């Protein structure tokens, strides 16, 4: 999945409207036009000078908390529209929700999977998963968790009327039934190696049936969430902040802080300022241009951790010059990846020739890693060779369009880097600037992709499995914008999906990785670690992207 | 013109304008790329059944006019619909956020009127060095976009001096809110202070040159009274007619200032809802903005005859 903290601010040029008496239609039009021209009076934000860092080392963890605290405040870049777990599929909502709602399985800070609300997950045959629930778990409303709640919770994900963001995880599920007071059995139509892993994400959240039914159509926006986590939802000051309160009836290790307050800070510099001034004690997803400021501020520590995220150039149009693999290879050869990492990722990142992060392959044996990562296309520049490839393909002087937007430097500076690379090898690369709010439409609307050959795309895995990304090149896959189709590839994806033993599966995935990288279906650019800042008051949060589904706030406590 | 005729005409005009605006905004949203259903699914592929179900729930597949008139019918019955993104009633969404934005706008308005009028007045009456000083400061004020002002104010008063919070609208009582909204309201007001000061100054200078002021002075009326009764009052009409422009600027710029200070009011909500093509929310906010804009114009038209005897109800002075 793909998102970067959005940025706002646009520039409009307009004539000041003359005011006088107006007819209604004209008045309405004028109101809109005046609005546009008035924006000149409050036009967009100034460019902040990029402040990068050098010597970036990933930290496995942060120092453990020394004791309890009353409260800590965390900066998030957007407000979750709702905290309904079925549509929780983006950084802000998952960062909050992971501390309130728990899933059958649990993703750990080390990005492995362990039992969660289910104390055991067994797989008696390839199409059956049996979840034995932890006894004595209480929801925030005091009721005890039973198999009925699990059936109900997963049922909401599968209900088409509910439009769950996680529905696809359940595509191979035939039935979910209660097979004991504390046992739920999932029957699959065909073996699915991804499903059990997804039970550690928000797809596997268990809520109280009674609480959801009582909340009715307002579930997720007002009142409690009916979950089991170490925190429960407190005051939600709409547009401002969300307060979580420690849940004292929690079945696991109690949270170290009595309260966790999430402050919505949409503007990147406002977010940084809040962390510098102590209004916020910390945050994930630090704006890249603020790395240096926070690192040298002396108010706290900036950590980097494994993010399972790669920055790529997504090829969206194979009907133009990019349909020729030689042109794609030429662009990849001409791209100044290390220059982009310095400028676009604030120095925190590593150039890569792989679409998947190394950490996604954590479970793979050494020989598989070799297959997956050896002899991939090079990351270094070779302008001569690239120029020759363009000539050979007859693409000299051909025009390509790359979309760009001011939503983040990972997007805008990558687009510029692609343009620079193309210019050096005889391609004419046009930038098409898209308003931040229309940029999202590139993912969802084929119309929005008309006339665009490629766009920068940051993609993160929701589970520790490279297939999460590699299945995107399957025929008809949602993110397969270029319409790539190769029966051999599809067959391998299906095979990998059906194999449970992880080493065997990753062998197949290594082949997929090779194929996708050879073909340069997206052009891989860099691995992007997560960034985490905590001031001197607090410590304990995990550094990895596990915070999306792991109750990380429970680990945050006093530094001293 | 009789007051009744005036009122009827204005109400009819307002209704027509709101209707037109709602149609224009709806049409623009309809034509913009992106389908709210896919935003709802947060970039995940969806089963055809799920998409069909959302489209049916929100009537996204219906022809444009059918959708528009269904929405209109609901609104006329006081139902603004459900937000597609926020999965809650639009009325509740607005009720949660409108107070913050209104407070911000009122605070800015107070600052603009108080400071703008004062600066314009002393510049016109005192002239000389004071006048030059006001002209220079207002040049800066007019030249500073509110976003830049926001960043500067944040840097100086919030980060360096720590006098004010750098963002947010507070979550305590009114006092806490006022404290949080001080910097944003100043950032929002800055440009308009400059504008209003200049308008006031030139209107007063014009009035100072007029014959009746000369007459009043020759009759020995004290200068203070001359300024207050004749000059200031005469120029108020001009100042008042800029009121509409001031409020519409505030309404538009609040979007950017709210974003800069992460205030989370209506302005920010509008921006986010436009992003996700959340029809019901965008429609409701647009209507509120247009309605406020028109209400201000109406107030200006009602007040004008009171401050400027040359103007009768329903006709604007040609001074603008």
HADDOCK unambig.tbl for C-alpha pairs under 7 A between the chains (distance, minus, plus):
assign (segid A and resid 9 and name CA) (segid B and resid 256 and name CA) 6.80 0.50 0.50
assign (segid A and resid 24 and name CA) (segid B and resid 13 and name CA) 5.76 0.50 0.50
assign (segid A and resid 24 and name CA) (segid B and resid 16 and name CA) 5.99 0.50 0.50
assign (segid A and resid 24 and name CA) (segid B and resid 17 and name CA) 4.64 0.50 0.50
assign (segid A and resid 25 and name CA) (segid B and resid 17 and name CA) 6.00 0.50 0.50
assign (segid A and resid 25 and name CA) (segid B and resid 20 and name CA) 6.16 0.50 0.50
assign (segid A and resid 27 and name CA) (segid B and resid 17 and name CA) 6.70 0.50 0.50
assign (segid A and resid 28 and name CA) (segid B and resid 17 and name CA) 5.63 0.50 0.50
assign (segid A and resid 28 and name CA) (segid B and resid 20 and name CA) 6.52 0.50 0.50
assign (segid A and resid 28 and name CA) (segid B and resid 21 and name CA) 5.26 0.50 0.50
assign (segid A and resid 35 and name CA) (segid B and resid 252 and name CA) 5.83 0.50 0.50
assign (segid A and resid 38 and name CA) (segid B and resid 249 and name CA) 6.07 0.50 0.50
assign (segid A and resid 39 and name CA) (segid B and resid 252 and name CA) 6.83 0.50 0.50
assign (segid A and resid 39 and name CA) (segid B and resid 253 and name CA) 6.44 0.50 0.50
assign (segid A and resid 41 and name CA) (segid B and resid 145 and name CA) 5.13 0.50 0.50
assign (segid A and resid 41 and name CA) (segid B and resid 146 and name CA) 6.85 0.50 0.50
assign (segid A and resid 42 and name CA) (segid B and resid 145 and name CA) 4.26 0.50 0.50
assign (segid A and resid 42 and name CA) (segid B and resid 146 and name CA) 4.50 0.50 0.50
assign (segid A and resid 42 and name CA) (segid B and resid 147 and name CA) 5.64 0.50 0.50
assign (segid A and resid 42 and name CA) (segid B and resid 253 and name CA) 5.72 0.50 0.50
assign (segid A and resid 42 and name CA) (segid B and resid 256 and name CA) 6.99 0.50 0.50
assign (segid A and resid 43 and name CA) (segid B and resid 145 and name CA) 5.77 0.50 0.50
assign (segid A and resid 43 and name CA) (segid B and resid 147 and name CA) 6.43 0.50 0.50
assign (segid A and resid 44 and name CA) (segid B and resid 147 and name CA) 6.21 0.50 0.50
assign (segid A and resid 45 and name CA) (segid B and resid 147 and name CA) 5.62 0.50 0.50
assign (segid A and resid 45 and name CA) (segid B and resid 148 and name CA) 6.37 0.50 0.50
assign (segid A and resid 46 and name CA) (segid B and resid 148 and name CA) 6.64 0.50 0.50
assign (segid A and resid 81 and name CA) (segid B and resid 85 and name CA) 6.31 0.50 0.50
assign (segid A and resid 81 and name CA) (segid B and resid 86 and name CA) 4.56 0.50 0.50
assign (segid A and resid 82 and name CA) (segid B and resid 86 and name CA) 5.59 0.50 0.50
assign (segid A and resid 82 and name CA) (segid B and resid 87 and name CA) 6.88 0.50 0.50
assign (segid A and resid 89 and name CA) (segid B and resid 42 and name CA) 6.34 0.50 0.50
assign (segid A and resid 160 and name CA) (segid B and resid 49 and name CA) 5.93 0.50 0.50
assign (segid A and resid 160 and name CA) (segid B and resid 50 and name CA) 4.13 0.50 0.50
assign (segid A and resid 160 and name CA) (segid B and resid 53 and name CA) 6.23 0.50 0.50
assign (segid A and resid 161 and name CA) (segid B and resid 50 and name CA) 6.24 0.50 0.50
assign (segid A and resid 161 and name CA) (segid B and resid 53 and name CA) 5.27 0.50 0.50
assign (segid A and resid 161 and name CA) (segid B and resid 54 and name CA) 6.62 0.50 0.50
assign (segid A and resid 163 and name CA) (segid B and resid 41 and name CA) 6.74 0.50 0.50
assign (segid A and resid 163 and name CA) (segid B and resid 50 and name CA) 5.47 0.50 0.50
assign (segid A and resid 163 and name CA) (segid B and resid 54 and name CA) 6.54 0.50 0.50
assign (segid A and resid 164 and name CA) (segid B and resid 41 and name CA) 6.56 0.50 0.50
assign (segid A and resid 165 and name CA) (segid B and resid 41 and name CA) 4.57 0.50 0.50
assign (segid A and resid 165 and name CA) (segid B and resid 42 and name CA) 6.15 0.50 0.50
assign (segid A and resid 165 and name CA) (segid B and resid 44 and name CA) 6.09 0.50 0.50
assign (segid A and resid 167 and name CA) (segid B and resid 46 and name CA) 6.93 0.50 0.50
assign (segid A and resid 168 and name CA) (segid B and resid 45 and name CA) 6.78 0.50 0.50
assign (segid A and resid 168 and name CA) (segid B and resid 46 and name CA) 6.42 0.50 0.50
assign (segid A and resid 218 and name CA) (segid B and resid 88 and name CA) 5.94 0.50 0.50
assign (segid A and resid 221 and name CA) (segid B and resid 88 and name CA) 6.88 0.50 0.50
assign (segid A and resid 238 and name CA) (segid B and resid 96 and name CA) 6.10 0.50 0.50
assign (segid A and resid 238 and name CA) (segid B and resid 97 and name CA) 6.85 0.50 0.50
assign (segid A and resid 239 and name CA) (segid B and resid 97 and name CA) 6.85 0.50 0.50
assign (segid A and resid 239 and name CA) (segid B and resid 264 and name CA) 4.11 0.50 0.50
assign (segid A and resid 239 and name CA) (segid B and resid 265 and name CA) 6.43 0.50 0.50
assign (segid A and resid 240 and name CA) (segid B and resid 168 and name CA) 6.29 0.50 0.50
assign (segid A and resid 240 and name CA) (segid B and resid 169 and name CA) 6.91 0.50 0.50
assign (segid A and resid 240 and name CA) (segid B and resid 263 and name CA) 6.60 0.50 0.50
assign (segid A and resid 240 and name CA) (segid B and resid 264 and name CA) 5.77 0.50 0.50
assign (segid A and resid 264 and name CA) (segid B and resid 262 and name CA) 6.74 0.50 0.50
assign (segid A and resid 265 and name CA) (segid B and resid 262 and name CA) 4.94 0.50 0.50
assign (segid A and resid 266 and name CA) (segid B and resid 259 and name CA) 6.22 0.50 0.50
assign (segid A and resid 266 and name CA) (segid B and resid 262 and name CA) 5.36 0.50 0.50
assign (segid A and resid 267 and name CA) (segid B and resid 259 and name CA) 6.03 0.50 0.50
assign (segid A and resid 267 and name CA) (segid B and resid 260 and name CA) 5.34 0.50 0.50
assign (segid A and resid 267 and name CA) (segid B and resid 262 and name CA) 6.34 0.50 0.50
assign (segid A and resid 270 and name CA) (segid B and resid 166 and name CA) 6.67 0.50 0.50
assign (segid A and resid 270 and name CA) (segid B and resid 167 and name CA) 6.42 0.50 0.50
assign (segid A and resid 270 and name CA) (segid B and resid 260 and name CA) 6.70 0.50 0.50
assign (segid A and resid 270 and name CA) (segid B and resid 261 and name CA) 6.41 0.50 0.50
assign (segid A and resid 273 and name CA) (segid B and resid 159 and name CA) 6.35 0.50 0.50
assign (segid A and resid 273 and name CA) (segid B and resid 166 and name CA) 6.81 0.50 0.50
assign (segid A and resid 274 and name CA) (segid B and resid 166 and name CA) 6.36 0.50 0.50
assign (segid A and resid 277 and name CA) (segid B and resid 159 and name CA) 6.00 0.50 0.50
assign (segid A and resid 437 and name CA) (segid B and resid 275 and name CA) 4.22 0.50 0.50
assign (segid A and resid 438 and name CA) (segid B and resid 275 and name CA) 6.46 0.50 0.50
assign (segid A and resid 441 and name CA) (segid B and resid 33 and name CA) 6.50 0.50 0.50
assign (segid A and resid 441 and name CA) (segid B and resid 34 and name CA) 4.86 0.50 0.50
assign (segid A and resid 443 and name CA) (segid B and resid 43 and name CA) 6.34 0.50 0.50
assign (segid A and resid 444 and name CA) (segid B and resid 34 and name CA) 6.15 0.50 0.50
assign (segid A and resid 444 and name CA) (segid B and resid 38 and name CA) 5.65 0.50 0.50
assign (segid A and resid 444 and name CA) (segid B and resid 39 and name CA) 6.93 0.50 0.50
assign (segid A and resid 444 and name CA) (segid B and resid 43 and name CA) 6.29 0.50 0.50
assign (segid A and resid 445 and name CA) (segid B and resid 33 and name CA) 6.60 0.50 0.50
assign (segid A and resid 445 and name CA) (segid B and resid 34 and name CA) 4.95 0.50 0.50
assign (segid A and resid 445 and name CA) (segid B and resid 35 and name CA) 6.70 0.50 0.50
assign (segid A and resid 447 and name CA) (segid B and resid 33 and name CA) 6.42 0.50 0.50
assign (segid A and resid 448 and name CA) (segid B and resid 33 and name CA) 5.59 0.50 0.50
assign (segid A and resid 448 and name CA) (segid B and resid 34 and name CA) 6.99 0.50 0.50
assign (segid A and resid 478 and name CA) (segid B and resid 45 and name CA) 5.08 0.50 0.50
